[in-house]
Amino acid sequence: MSLKKHSLLIAFSLIASSSLLAQTPRVWSIQELFTRNVGTTEQQNKQFPPHKIIGNVYYVGTESLATFLVTTPQGHILINTDYERNNAVIRDSVTKLGFRPEDIKIILGSHAHGDHMEGDALMKQQTGAQVMAMAEDVQALQGIRPGGKEHPIDRILKDGEQVKLGDMTLTALLTPGHTNGCTTWTFKVQEGGRTYDVLIIGSVGVNNGTNLVGDAARVAQYRQSFKVLRAQHVDVPLGSHPAMYNMAEKHAKLAAGGANPYIDPKGYQDELTIQETAFGNELKRQETEGPPTTRGGGGAGGRGRGQ
């Protein structure tokens, strides 16, 4: 073989290898996903530019803690109050979008961890809104008492139950594992004469310190949740942390115009694959190496910070 042909073969081989690597999705560990989702303290506190996502759905949270406002002429629904310290940022974001925080009528949440629902009591105090939560998370929520405040729960929900306000109907899907009552919200929105299915993943992350090999029921919860989530038709995937749906990248694309980047059904399936692979790998690791120590990042049913 001539030197020229040999060089060409090497070049083609390198190109093929690079192409294959580019197509191979990254495999995340549970620790890497935790860090990706939760972010730094600065990211948890820093206001992300409030903006319209699609239809009557708006983002009013921080760089790493997602809060959504669903508006109606009869009042608004707020999903996730985050930490109590995020209250001023959320209220300011709502105001900057031209809405009144006082018009929030319903407060919903993703799951009973402080970084998503600690602010419920203060937000209710300020707005008079009804706080609603999945039955299986009530006990854990009652342990979240910032400043000694009792955690308000005005309506206890069950799997598949609907929450209605004005012309909006939101369905609560029980997707446990991360917490016993972890809740995924689904609903439809209208934009440009079309109807889109929106889904806000509660979480299917495995926090450090979660003993999977010693808790068959927890493993069964995760597997059932992945099955439920895979069965959903989703046009617009969202999540309790912006990194779960690449918000920063999609928000940057909004200014360029064109198709709404938040319409991303493939991104939804990709995120589920990332999460399910991390869960499976962690389960296999624990089956080989044994369960984790009790020291870790909040536990699956913990009351502090989690994914």
N, C-alpha and C positions, 0 to 999 in steps of 0.2 A: 504494500500500500504506500502511495506517495505521501510525503510529509504534508502536502496541501490537503489531501483527502483526510488524513489522520486529524489534522487541525480542525477541519470542518466537522468531523464526527464528534470531537470533544466539545466544540461550540454548540452543536445541536443538543448534545447530552446535557450541557449546563443549562441551556434554555429550557429544556423539558423538565429538568429537576427544579428549576426556579418556578416554573409554571405550576408544577405539582405542589410545591411548598406554599405557593400563593393561594391554592385552592383548598389546602388542608386547614380546617378551622382550628383555632386555638383551643387547647384543653385547659380549663381553669380548675384550680383547686378551690375548696370551700373557703380557705383563708383569702385567696386572691379575689374571689367574688365578694366576700365580706368587705374587703378594703375598697374594691371598685364601687360598691353600692353605698356604703356608709360615708366614705370620704373623710376628710379631715374636719376638725372642729370648725375651722374657718369656713369650709365649704358648707357645713351644716347650718351656719349662721348667716352666710352671705346671701343677700337677695338676688335671685335670678330675674332677669327682665321679665315682668309679667306680660303675657301674650295670649292671643287666641290660638288654640290648637286646631279646632274644627267646630263648625256650627256654633253652639252655645256653650262650648267647653273651653275653659281658660286655665292657664297655669299661674299659680299665685304662691309658689313655694320658694325654697332656697336652691342652692346649687346641687345639693345632694339629698335633700328631703322633699319629696313631692307632695304638693297640695293642689287640689283641683277645685275650681268653682264651676258649677253647672247652673246656668241662669235660666229663670223663667219669669214671665210677667207677674206671677203670684209670689215671687220670692226665690231664694237661691239655696242650693245644696253645696255644702263644703265637705270635701273628702280629705281627711287627715289634717289635724291641727298641729302635728309635729310636737316638738318640745314646747313647753310653756314659754320659754325664752324666745321662740320664733313668732309669738303672737303679733308683735308690732310689725314685723316684716309682712306677714300674711295680710293683715288689715290694710297696710299701705299699698300692697300690690292690688288688692281688690279695689281700693279707691282710685289708683292710677288707671285702672281699666274703665273707670266711669261708673262703677257700682258702689252701693252703700253696704258696708259690713253689717249694718243694722237690719238689712233685708235678708240676711241668712236665716233660713227657717229650719233647716235640718243639718245636723252634723253627723257624718259617717266616718268610718275608719277602716284601715286595712287589717290591722291586728294589734293585739294587746302588748305592744312594746312602747316604751316612753318616747322614742323618736318618731312615733306616728300618732299617738293618741294622748300624750301627757297634757296637751293644751286644751282638752275638751272642757274642763271645768271653767277655765277663765273665758273661753270663747262663748260658752253658754251664758255665763254671767253678763257678758257684754252685749249679747244679741237676743237672748231669750230663746234661742233655737232648741229644738228637740235633739237629744243625743240618742243615737240608735246603734246597737251592737249585737253581734252574733252571740247566741246563748252560750256556746262553748268557750267564749272568751270573757264572760262576765266575771268569773272569779279572779282571773289575772288582772282585769281592769280595776277591780276594787282594791287591788294592791298598789295601784299607781295614784299617789296622793301628793302632788307637788304642794309644798307649803302646808301640808295637812288637810288640803281640800279633799272632800269626798268626791269620788269619781261619779258624775251624773250618768244615769242610764234611764232614759224615758221610755224606750221601747226595746224589747228584746226580740231579736230576729231569729228565724230558723232558716235552714238551707232552702233556697229557692224562693224565699219570700220577696215580695216586691215592695219598693218604697216609691210612693207617688207624690209629685208636687207639680201643679199646673199641668202642662202637657208632657211632662217627663216621667218615665217609669224606669226605675233602676232595679235590677235583680241581684240579690245577694247569693253568691255561690260559696258554699263551704268548701275551702281548699286547705285542710289542716295539715299539720306536720311541723311547720315553722312555729305555729302556736296551735292550740286545740281548736280555736275558732277563727283561724286566718280566713279572711273574706276577700273574694275576688268579685268585683262589680262589673256588670255588663249592662249596656243600654244602647239605644239607637239615637243617632243625631241626623239632622238634615242639613245639607249644604249643596248649593248649586242645583237644586232640583233632584238630588239623589239622597238615598238613605245609607248611612254607614253604621256598621257594628263596632262599638267601642268596648274595650275590655281593659280594666285596671287590675293587674295581677297584685294580689295581696303580698305574697312571697312564697317561694318554694326553696329558699336558701336554707342550708344547714349551718347553723352557727357552731363555732368552735366549742367543744365541750359537750356536744350532743352525743349521747351514747346510743348508737343505732343498733349495735349487735345485742345489747341488753334490753332492747325495747321493740319487740316484734310489732306491737300495736302502732308505734310511731312510724316504723318502716312501711306498714300497710297504709297508713294515712298518706304518706308522701306518694306512694305508688298510685293510690286512688286519685289524689289531687292531680298528678301528671295526666292520668287518664281523662279526668274531667276537663282539664285545660286543653288537651289535644283535641277534644271533641267540639270545641267552640269554633264558630265562624267569626273571625276577627279581621276587620279592616284597619282599625286604628288601635294598636297595642300601646298601653301605658303601664305604669307600675308605681309601686310605693317609693322607689328610688329612681331618679331620672336616668341613671346609667343602665337601667333595665330595658330602656327603649331608645338609647342614644339621643337623648334630648338635646344636648349641646350641639351635636352635629346637625340635627334636623332643624333646630332653631336658626342656625347660621345659614341654612339653605332657604329659609323663608324669604329673606331679603332679595334673593335672586329671582323670585317669582316662579312661574311654572307650576307643575303639579305639587300638591301639598305633600311634603315629605313625611308627615305623620301617618299618611295612608301607607301602611307597610306590613301587609300580611306575612310576607316572607320573614321579616324581622321578628315577628312574633314566634314563628316556628323555630327560628334560629336560637332565640333566647331560651325557649323551652329545652332545646337540645343541649345548650350550654349548661343549664341548671340540672337537667336530668343526668347528664354525663358526670357532673361534679358529685351529685348524690350517689350515683352508682360506684364511682371510684372511691369515695369515702367509705361506703359500706364495705367494699372489698378490702380496703386498707384495714378497717377495724376488724374484719373477720380474720385477717392474717396477723395483725400486730396487737390486737386486743383493743378494748374500749379506751377512749381518751380519759385523762385525769379530770377531776372535777373543776380544775382551773380552766377557764375558757371564756369565750365571748358572748356570754349572756344566756346560753342554753335555749332549747327550742320553746320552752314555755316560760321563759324568764320575763321579768317585769321591767328590765332595763333596756339598754340599747340592743338592737338586733337588726337584721336585714329587713 
